[in-house]
Amino acid sequence: MKVVVIGAGLGGLALAQRLVRAGIDVEVYERDSAVEARFQGYRIGFGGPGMAALEGAVPARLHPLLDAVSGLIEGTGRAVDSQLNVLEEKERDDDEGRMFDRNVLRHLLIAGLDDQLRFDMKLDRYEELPDGRVRAHFADGTTVDADVLVGADGMGSTVRRQLLPHIGVHDLPVYGAIGRTPIAGFEHLIPGWSTVVSAKDVQLMLGRMVFQRPPVEAAAELAPDVRLPDTPSYIRWVLMLPGAPETLDLQPVLDLIEDWHPDLKALIAHADTANSGVSPIKEGDAVEPWPTRAVTLLGDAGHPAPPGGLGANLAMVDAEVLTDKLIAVRDGRMDKIAALAGYERTMCENAKIGRESAARAFKNLAKLRAEA
């Protein structure tokens, strides 16, 4: 059996790691020219089944490194006003057991996949063949045949647009300014695991990403063959903005919070500008099970949801479930189409949980804004 994965994000890499260990032929095709071709995101939380699935994707020898580069969730979460007056405190959410930096975690999941990973390969389309296999067509004219094609290529998935053209992705009526600021000097803004600052029409969410050990130092000692980025501990911040801004730079953001506490303004002003900016917040239509073929979806490609929808956790669970199904096909215990259909039913059921989580998060944030 040969599996072709489109997209080298967290979900696609987790699937590849599992399939390699199962002895299944897998190749991952990524449109970016290199692992560092673009910024890969900020901290993300894993807990419960998502954390267990992440540990199952990472090779056992790298578990000490995975632990070392995680961030603990400790203390309370708090809501404050724009002058840092405390409005509410809340105990930690047990659904988020550990924090990871997305870019550091991606590098860790790439470890050992040199023979399976192809960069600078943009998928144009796929073709279903008469023998039940699939042919992937890439922009450079290359074609690759596979028994199963997995679209793990994110919310804007090329695979999903061909497979499920009726599923749309839409901008929500809020924008997000997002970035990171070195934590030194700003620790007091987040005494626990998170802080939410609410004011009329504007909301700022702060979260710590404090590595238990610096990633480069931890890799050098625990797994010298693994190259991790030299990312310092930081505060991840997200500012919810009403409507679409006229520009996508940070100055209008600073103008919006001109009357806020000086420490909050300083946090934004000292942001790592290369990894900060303004962008729309998107949501995809709900995905229901479809007529199964030898093409399927994983992660945000299969359940496009806005932040707060447990996307990275669900991608890890997707990879675990799909691997189990593909092993059953390889071993002759299941028919390929029946196995993929079972996976897709599970994926869609889990996606509903993610959408409900995102909806609750956005409802709670809107309530805080309304009460500000």
Sequence and secondary structure as in RCSB ss.txt:
>XXXX:A:sequence
MKVVVIGAGLGGLALAQRLVRAGIDVEVYERDSAVEARFQGYRIGFGGPGMAALEGAVPARLHPLLDAVSGLIEG
TGRAVDSQLNVLEEKERDDDEGRMFDRNVLRHLLIAGLDDQLRFDMKLDRYEELPDGRVRAHFADGTTVDADVLV
GADGMGSTVRRQLLPHIGVHDLPVYGAIGRTPIAGFEHLIPGWSTVVSAKDVQLMLGRMVFQRPPVEAAAELAPD
VRLPDTPSYIRWVLMLPGAPETLDLQPVLDLIEDWHPDLKALIAHADTANSGVSPIKEGDAVEPWPTRAVTLLGD
AGHPAPPGGLGANLAMVDAEVLTDKLIAVRDGRMDKIAALAGYERTMCENAKIGRESAARAFKNLAKLRAEA
>XXXX:A:secstr
 EEEEE  SHHHHHHHHHHHHTT EEEEE SSSSTTSS    EEEE HHHHHHHHHHS GGGHHHHHHT EE  S
 EEEE TT  EEEEE   TT  EEEEHHHHHHHHHTT TTTEE S  EEEEEE TTS EEEEETTS EEEESEEE
E   TT HHHHHH TT  EEEEEEEEEEEEEE TT GGG SSSEEEEEETTEEEEEEEE  SS HHHHHHHH TT
        EEEEEEEEES  SSSSSHHHHHHTTTS HHHHHHHHTS GGG EEEEEEEE         SEEE GG
GTS   TTS HHHHHHHHHHHHHHHHHHHHTTSS HHHHHHHHHHHHHHHHHHHHHHHHHHHHHHHHHHHH 
